[in-house]
Amino acid sequence: MSGVVEVGRFAGGSILSIVCITYQRYRLLEECIQSYLEQDYQGPSEMVVVNDSPLVSYSLPSQIGNTSTWAGKAGWTKQIAIINHPTRFPNIGRKLEYAFNQCQGTHVYRIDEDDLLMPNALTETAKMIEARPYADVVRSSNFHLFGNNKYERLSDGINNGNVFSRSYLQRVVWPDTSADEDLSLVFKDGVNQYTAPNTATMIYRWRGDSTHISNHLHLPSEERLNFMPTTESGHIVLNPHFDHNYYDQIYNSFISSINNDR
């Protein structure tokens, strides 16, 4: 593979972008992409996926055409771009910098391939932006935590579904590290941040995958990426779908909680 291969770029105006960085975890990526296709957002959007494994490239099924335009559930088409970068980035911070710069939206929602979007994620994001149009970062108060694909609870952390404004991205100093990059982007002094109360737009999937960077935090930052498994090679045509009933589990949990409170 040589050169940067882009699949699905399009000319758009004021849109909401989702950026997803990935490495050697295509099965998780397929589910992540499916969660974008489930969005109920009534407006233009795009998803940009950046893969920097030099051993494998991804694309979407040929039957959708070179533009990677998908029919959205809310009546709007959804655009997906997959960028297969030919070389490995030195760290996650630099990978994020590159990935954010590929997005066209006025605001960019940041996820990894082991995250999923709730169906109303972009709709709720648009409400947050409308409520705080001059915020650098808008974010949910919580995320839904899954362990080994089983729903556990509402939780919160550094990335609850962080959405960055274009104006902030143009002046940000990108962290040169593979740990705590989200912390420095969201919580450093001078960042105008808005956390919307009683919201959860993201699913965080934990455990069951040895390729997560957090399994290598005992190593120096520059060495962490060298210990990530490389089991995928060649070219993989992605098939967006869910392997597990994430949304139903969340819904059933809340119904059970309501019934127990009666």
C-alpha positions as CSV (number, residue, x, y, z in Angstrom):
1,M,0.0,0.0,0.0
2,S,1.3,3.4,-0.9
3,G,-0.1,6.9,-0.5
4,V,-3.1,8.0,1.5
5,V,-6.3,6.3,0.3
6,E,-9.5,8.2,1.0
7,V,-12.9,6.5,0.6
8,G,-16.0,8.5,0.7
9,R,-15.1,12.2,0.9
10,F,-17.7,14.7,-0.2
11,A,-18.2,18.4,-0.6
12,G,-20.4,19.7,2.2
13,G,-21.3,22.8,4.0
14,S,-22.0,23.3,7.7
15,I,-22.2,19.7,9.1
16,L,-21.6,17.7,12.2
17,S,-18.5,15.4,11.9
18,I,-17.7,12.2,13.8
19,V,-14.0,11.3,13.9
20,C,-12.9,7.8,14.8
21,I,-9.3,6.6,15.0
22,T,-8.7,2.9,14.7
23,Y,-5.9,0.3,14.7
24,Q,-6.2,-3.4,14.1
25,R,-9.8,-3.8,15.5
26,Y,-12.0,-4.0,12.5
27,R,-14.8,-6.0,14.2
28,L,-15.2,-3.2,16.8
29,L,-15.0,-0.7,14.0
30,E,-17.9,-2.3,12.1
31,E,-20.1,-1.9,15.1
32,C,-19.0,1.7,15.6
33,I,-19.8,2.6,12.0
34,Q,-23.2,0.9,12.5
35,S,-23.9,3.2,15.4
36,Y,-23.4,6.2,13.2
37,L,-25.8,4.7,10.6
38,E,-28.5,4.4,13.4
39,Q,-28.4,8.2,14.1
40,D,-31.8,10.0,14.1
41,Y,-30.2,13.4,13.4
42,Q,-32.2,15.6,11.0
43,G,-29.2,17.3,9.3
44,P,-26.0,16.7,7.3
45,S,-23.2,14.7,8.9
46,E,-20.1,12.7,8.2
47,M,-18.0,10.1,9.8
48,V,-14.3,10.1,9.2
49,V,-12.3,6.9,10.1
50,V,-8.5,7.0,10.2
51,N,-6.6,3.8,10.2
52,D,-2.8,3.9,10.5
53,S,-1.9,0.2,10.4
54,P,0.4,-0.2,7.5
55,L,-0.5,-3.9,7.4
56,V,-4.2,-3.6,6.6
57,S,-6.5,-1.3,4.7
58,Y,-10.3,-1.0,5.0
59,S,-13.1,0.0,2.7
60,L,-16.8,-0.2,2.7
61,P,-18.8,-2.6,0.5
62,S,-18.5,-1.9,-3.2
63,Q,-22.3,-1.9,-3.8
64,I,-22.6,1.5,-2.1
65,G,-20.3,3.1,-4.6
66,N,-17.1,5.2,-4.3
67,T,-18.9,8.0,-2.5
68,S,-19.8,5.8,0.5
69,T,-23.2,7.4,0.8
70,W,-25.7,5.6,3.0
71,A,-29.4,6.1,3.4
72,G,-30.0,7.4,6.8
73,K,-32.9,6.4,9.0
74,A,-33.9,10.1,9.5
75,G,-34.1,10.8,5.8
76,W,-30.7,12.4,5.5
77,T,-27.9,10.6,3.7
78,K,-24.9,9.7,5.8
79,Q,-21.4,10.1,4.5
80,I,-18.5,7.9,5.6
81,A,-14.8,8.5,4.8
82,I,-12.2,5.8,5.5
83,I,-8.6,7.1,5.3
84,N,-5.9,4.4,5.2
85,H,-2.7,6.2,6.3
86,P,0.4,4.4,4.9
87,T,2.5,4.8,8.0
88,R,2.1,4.6,11.7
89,F,1.7,7.9,13.6
90,P,4.3,8.3,16.4
91,N,1.6,8.6,19.1
92,I,-2.2,9.0,19.6
93,G,-1.9,12.8,19.9
94,R,-0.5,13.2,16.4
95,K,-3.0,10.7,15.1
96,L,-5.8,12.8,16.5
97,E,-4.4,15.9,15.1
98,Y,-4.3,14.4,11.6
99,A,-7.8,12.9,12.0
100,F,-9.5,16.1,13.2
101,N,-7.9,17.9,10.2
102,Q,-9.7,15.6,7.8
103,C,-13.1,16.6,9.1
104,Q,-15.3,19.2,7.4
105,G,-17.8,19.9,10.2
106,T,-18.2,23.0,12.3
107,H,-18.1,20.6,15.3
108,V,-16.4,17.2,15.6
109,Y,-17.5,14.4,17.9
110,R,-14.5,12.3,18.9
111,I,-14.7,8.5,19.4
112,D,-12.6,5.4,19.2
113,E,-13.6,2.2,17.5
114,D,-14.5,0.6,20.8
115,D,-17.0,3.4,21.4
116,L,-20.6,3.5,20.1
117,L,-23.0,6.3,19.6
118,M,-26.5,6.3,21.1
119,P,-29.1,6.8,18.3
120,N,-29.8,10.3,19.4
121,A,-26.1,11.3,19.9
122,L,-25.9,13.9,17.1
123,T,-29.4,15.2,17.8
124,E,-28.4,15.8,21.5
125,T,-25.1,17.3,20.3
126,A,-26.9,19.8,18.1
127,K,-29.0,20.9,21.2
128,M,-25.8,21.3,23.2
129,I,-24.2,23.5,20.5
130,E,-27.4,25.6,20.3
131,A,-27.4,26.0,24.0
132,R,-23.7,27.0,24.1
133,P,-22.7,28.2,20.6
134,Y,-19.4,29.7,21.7
135,A,-18.2,26.8,23.8
136,D,-14.9,25.2,22.8
137,V,-16.1,21.8,23.9
138,V,-19.6,20.4,24.6
139,R,-20.0,17.0,26.1
140,S,-22.5,14.7,27.9
141,S,-22.6,14.3,31.6
142,N,-22.4,10.5,31.4
143,F,-21.7,7.5,29.1
144,H,-23.2,4.0,29.1
145,L,-20.6,1.5,30.3
146,F,-20.5,-2.0,28.9
147,G,-18.1,-4.8,30.2
148,N,-17.6,-7.7,27.8
149,N,-20.6,-6.5,25.8
150,K,-22.9,-6.6,28.9
151,Y,-24.5,-3.4,30.2
152,E,-23.2,-2.4,33.6
153,R,-24.3,1.2,34.4
154,L,-24.2,4.9,33.7
155,S,-20.7,6.2,34.3
156,D,-18.6,9.2,33.5
157,G,-15.0,10.0,32.7
158,I,-12.7,12.1,30.6
159,N,-14.5,11.3,27.3
160,N,-18.3,11.3,27.8
161,G,-18.8,12.1,24.1
162,N,-16.6,15.1,23.7
163,V,-17.4,17.5,20.8
164,F,-14.9,20.1,19.7
165,S,-15.6,23.3,17.8
166,R,-13.7,24.2,14.7
167,S,-12.5,27.4,16.2
168,Y,-11.0,25.6,19.1
169,L,-9.4,23.0,16.9
170,Q,-7.7,25.7,14.9
171,R,-5.8,27.0,18.0
172,V,-5.3,23.9,20.1
173,V,-1.8,22.6,21.0
174,W,-1.9,18.9,20.2
175,P,-0.5,16.6,22.9
176,D,2.5,14.7,21.8
177,T,1.6,11.5,23.8
178,S,-0.3,8.2,23.8
179,A,-1.9,8.8,27.2
180,D,-4.2,11.4,28.7
181,E,-4.5,13.2,25.3
182,D,-8.3,13.7,25.9
183,L,-7.5,15.1,29.4
184,S,-5.3,17.8,28.0
185,L,-7.7,18.7,25.2
186,V,-10.8,19.1,27.4
187,F,-9.7,20.0,30.9
188,K,-6.7,22.3,30.6
189,D,-6.9,25.9,31.7
190,G,-8.7,28.3,29.3
191,V,-11.0,25.7,27.6
192,N,-14.6,27.0,27.5
193,Q,-16.3,23.7,28.2
194,Y,-20.0,22.9,28.6
195,T,-21.2,19.6,30.1
196,A,-24.9,19.1,29.4
197,P,-26.7,17.7,32.5
198,N,-28.6,14.4,32.4
199,T,-27.2,13.3,29.0
200,A,-25.5,10.2,27.8
201,T,-24.7,10.1,24.1
202,M,-22.0,7.5,24.0
203,I,-21.4,3.8,24.8
204,Y,-18.0,2.8,26.2
205,R,-17.1,-0.8,25.7
206,W,-14.6,-2.1,28.2
207,R,-12.6,-5.4,28.6
208,G,-12.4,-8.3,26.3
209,D,-9.8,-6.8,23.9
210,S,-6.1,-6.8,24.6
211,T,-5.3,-4.1,22.0
212,H,-6.5,-1.2,24.2
213,I,-3.7,1.3,24.8
214,S,-4.6,1.4,28.5
215,N,-3.1,-2.1,28.8
216,H,0.3,-0.7,28.1
217,L,0.4,2.4,30.3
218,H,3.3,1.0,32.3
219,L,5.5,1.6,29.3
220,P,7.0,5.0,28.2
221,S,4.7,6.8,25.8
222,E,6.9,6.3,22.8
223,E,7.0,2.5,23.4
224,R,3.3,1.8,23.9
225,L,2.3,1.6,20.3
226,N,5.0,-1.1,19.6
227,F,3.2,-3.6,21.9
228,M,-0.2,-3.5,20.1
229,P,-1.1,-6.8,18.4
230,T,-1.0,-6.9,14.6
231,T,-3.4,-9.8,13.6
232,E,-5.0,-8.1,10.6
233,S,-3.3,-7.9,7.2
234,G,-4.2,-7.3,3.5
235,H,-7.5,-5.6,2.7
236,I,-10.8,-5.9,4.6
237,V,-14.1,-4.9,3.3
238,L,-16.1,-3.7,6.3
239,N,-19.6,-4.9,7.0
240,P,-21.3,-2.4,9.4
241,H,-23.5,-4.3,11.8
242,F,-24.1,-5.0,15.5
243,D,-23.0,-8.2,17.1
244,H,-24.7,-7.4,20.3
245,N,-28.0,-5.8,21.4
246,Y,-26.5,-2.7,23.1
247,Y,-29.5,-0.4,22.8
248,D,-32.0,-3.1,24.0
249,Q,-29.8,-3.8,27.0
250,I,-29.8,-0.1,28.0
251,Y,-33.5,0.2,27.5
252,N,-34.3,-2.9,29.4
253,S,-32.1,-1.8,32.3
254,F,-33.9,1.5,32.6
255,I,-37.3,-0.1,32.4
256,S,-36.3,-2.6,35.2
257,S,-35.0,0.3,37.3
258,I,-38.3,2.2,36.9
259,N,-40.3,-0.9,37.8
260,N,-38.2,-1.5,40.9
261,D,-38.8,2.0,42.1
262,R,-42.5,1.7,42.0
